[in-house]
């Protein structure tokens, strides 16, 4: 079908492009995710540092299957919150936190339980949170009001970059890791390796033991990187605007 169409195949990262190429499909074009391109900002606005009054920390997904990633995320939330004592700091749930979540496609009861348990932990630590699940419009409206995003959600990172706002992504899957080569910016790896075979996936689903080998220095690296960026004019974050424009 691809040969018959005789058209480029749009892919969102160079990892995918490499997979196609090694499989004999050589008409791939690395366009990046369409969500990267807000036409109001393409070619017209540089990513600049502004006063940080509202910080969003997006919650990951893999913590539902990994105790080590959950522990890492909890530490990352507390350490980054401490960096902004005068800013509004919120943990952001992209998936639902109430029973209505179970009515959405592919929703699982165990995920809802995991989210609700995490809310209990946030309340115990005095950390504010917000549920933006349900639509892309909710994501757009919420993050448009934020000055900085930190966290694990790929599309929060993509959207913030698309509107020329600073974002730091902690990559918990291949999509996140691949973004480092797509438009640069600040992307840190949440884990060093993870079991990916059939047996490992079954073990992860059954929670027999943790198949993620998390990065031991992630939390200190994250805090240090954020402080460095703020104190030095966003040297790793700001170039992403130009790369996005080049990709476009």
C-alpha positions, -999 to +999 in steps of 0.1 A: +000+000+000+028+024+009+046+017-024+013+021-043+006+055-028+040+068-036+038+093-008+060+101+022+051+083+054+048+108+082+065+096+115+068+115+148+104+106+157+137+093+142+134+060+161+103+052+140+120+064+109+149+040+116+125+011+121+108+018+088+142+021+070+156-011+083+123-028+073+128-017+037+103+013+038+125+042+028+099+069+021+095+080+057+095+117+066+102+128+102+075+154+107+072+152+144+039+150+162+013+173+147+006+187+182+040+203+181+029+229+157+007+257+170+005+279+139+003+311+160+038+304+173+056+288+144+083+311+131+071+341+152+080+336+188+111+326+207+110+306+239+120+331+266+121+329+303+093+347+322+085+349+359+074+315+371+041+319+390+024+286+382+041+252+379+025+220+366+039+185+374+024+159+352+018+125+366+031+095+347+015+061+339+042+035+345+041+041+382+010+020+383+031-010+374+064-001+390+071+006+427+105+021+419+090+046+394+063+055+419+089+062+446+110+082+421+079+103+411+070+110+447+106+122+454+106+143+422+073+160+431+086+170+466+120+181+454+107+202+425+079+217+446+106+229+471+123+248+442+092+271+439+080+281+473+062+312+460+046+297+430+013+278+426+024+241+422+000+214+411+003+177+402-017+171+371-037+139+364-043+133+327-063+103+334-095+104+354-096+103+392-134+096+397-157+067+389-167+084+356-132+075+344-143+039+341-168+049+313-139+059+290-124+035+264-097+011+277-101+025+313-092+000+340-104-002+376-068-008+388-057+025+372-085+044+390-075+028+423-039+037+417-048+073+410-070+076+441-042+061+463-018+087+448-042+115+456-043+103+492-004+105+493-006+141+478-031+152+504-009+138+532+021+158+518+000+189+513+005+190+475-023+204+454-036+184+424-059+188+394-077+164+371-077+176+334-089+143+319-117+141+293-106+161+263-077+178+245-094+211+252-089+206+289-052+200+284-049+231+262-068+253+286-049+242+316-013+243+303-019+276+286-021+291+320+011+275+333+046+291+332+065+258+335+058+221+330+078+194+347+069+157+345+062+125+327+034+133+302+047+134+266+019+156+252+021+181+281+058+185+271+049+187+234+021+213+239+042+235+261+069+236+235+044+243+208+033+275+226+069+285+234+068+278+271+095+259+291+091+222+298+111+195+314+102+159+304+110+128+325+109+101+299+092+069+311+088+053+276+102+052+241+080+081+229+096+104+255+131+093+249+127+098+212+117+135+216+152+143+226+163+139+190+132+155+175+134+190+189+159+188+217+150+206+249+154+191+283+145+154+285+158+132+313+155+094+314+133+080+342+149+045+338+181+030+325+165-003+313+133-023+314+123-058+306+105-059+273+099-096+265+066-114+267+075-128+301+086-094+314+054-078+303+033-105+320+053-101+352+048-063+351+011-067+346+008-092+375+031-070+396+052-101+406+083-079+407+095-046+392+109-049+357+121-012+356+156-003+365+152+033+375+178+060+372+193+064+407+203+100+402+171+112+384+157+133+412+189+152+420+196+156+383+161+169+377+163+195+405+198+206+394+189+209+358+158+231+365+178+254+388+206+257+362+181+265+334+164+292+354+197+308+366+213+307+331+185+318+307+172+283+297+203+272+277+190+237+270+153+245+268+151+276+246+167+262+214+137+238+210+117+266+195+141+270+165+143+232+160+105+229+159+103+257+133+130+239+113+111+207+114+079+225+103 
